[in-house]
Amino acid sequence: MRLGETPTPFDLGKIDNLEMSMTVLTSPGCNMSVHMGIERNIFHIANKNTLPTHEKLALKLHRFAAKTTQNVNPIVQYFTTKPTFMMKRILKKQLPNDSYVLGEEDFKRLLKEEPQKFKNLSHNELINQPLPRITVDIGRL
């Protein structure tokens, strides 16, 4: 698919087979894409006993989206995302150390300036809070 082309409609009868998805945004003339909303499909999870499942898909999906975006818009060199704590942990573990910039200082400042925003959160709620963006050099994937 090229920039401006209409995508092929997805067959909703096969929704259970969609294991993971995310949204990718870019614009002509922009050297960056935005990846957001990565998630496992709840229908696939509900049928995990009858459908194949795969581990460590997040980075593979980011990599596929980044490379596909470059095919559509060749000037794109980076993708950026605002991960949750869990996704940050996954990305930091799986990305080469010199391939990304992590905007963690903004989050540390927010914790100091607005601690009340986080003090009543459960552990699960805290680890799923959005973090400042991570910018990844697509050429290093």
N, C-alpha and C positions, 0 to 999 in steps of 0.2 A: 504494500500500500504506500502511496506517495501522499505528501502534504496536500490536502484539499480533496482527496478521493473519499468516496462514501464507503464506510466499512461494511463488510458482509454481516448481515444480521445473525445473532447467536440463536441457535435452536434451543429454546427454553425447555424442551422435552429432555435435553441432555444435561440439565443443570446439576444433577447429582455427580456427574463426571468432572465437573470443574472443581479442582482441588484447592487452588489458591488464586487470588486475583489482586490487582491494585490499579490505581489510576495514574496515568502519566500525562503531564502537560508540558508543552513547549510552544514556541511561537517563532515564525520566520524571522531571521535576523538575530535571534537570541542564541548564545553559546551554551545555554544551560537548559536542562529539563528538570521538572519537579516530580518526584515519586511520592505518592501518598495513599493512605488507606489500604495498605497491604493486609490481607486477612485470609484465613482458611475459610472455605465455604461450609456453612453450618449443615447443609444438606449432605455434603460429602462426609463430614465428620459423623453425622447420624448413620450413615451407611458404611462406615469404615470396615465392618466385618465382611462385606461383600465386594468392596471396591479396593483397588490397590492404593496404598498410601506411600508417600515418599518423605524422607527426612531432609532437613537442611535445604528447603526449597527457596527460602527468602532471598538469599544472595543470588541464587541462580535466576530467580525472577527479576531481581534488580539488574543483573548483568544482561539478561535477554532484553529487557525494556530499554536499557541504555544503548545497547548495540543496535536495536531496531530503530530507536530514535535517531541515531547517527545515520542510518540508511535513509531515513525520511528527510532529515535535516543535517547534512554533513558538517555544519559548523559547530554542532553541539559537542562540547568537550567535557562537560561536567554534569552530574545530576546532584540535586540537593533533596534532602528529606528531613522531616522533624520526627524522629523516632520516639517511641516509648522507651522506658528503661530497658525492657526486655529486648526490643529490636536493637537498641544501642549496643547491648551486650553481644548480641549475635553478630552485628556488623563489625564491631571492634575485634571480635575473635576471628572472623573469617576474612576480613580485608587485609591486604598488605599494609604494614604500619605507615609507609610513606605515601599512601594513595588517597588519604582523606584528611579533611580539616574538621575538627569537632568544636562546635561553639558552646562548650561547657561552661565557660566563665559567666555567661549571661544567666545560666540556671543557678550557679552558686550565688550570684548576686541576688537573684530573686528569692532564694531560700533565706538569705540574711535580711532582706528588706521586707518580705511578706511571709514570715514563718507561720502566721495564723492560717494561711492558705493551705498548708500541708500538715499541720499538727493533728487534725482529726481524721486523717485518711488511714484506712487499713493498709496493711502491707501490699495487698493486691492492687488497691487503688493507687498507691504511691508508685509502684513499679510500672504502672501503665500511664503515668503522667507524661505528656509530651515534653520533649527536650528541645533545646535550641537545635538548629539545623546541623546536619552533617553534609559536607560537600565532598563528592568523590570524583577523582580524575578517571574518566571512563577508560582512557588508554592504559591504566594500571590494573584493570579488572582481568 
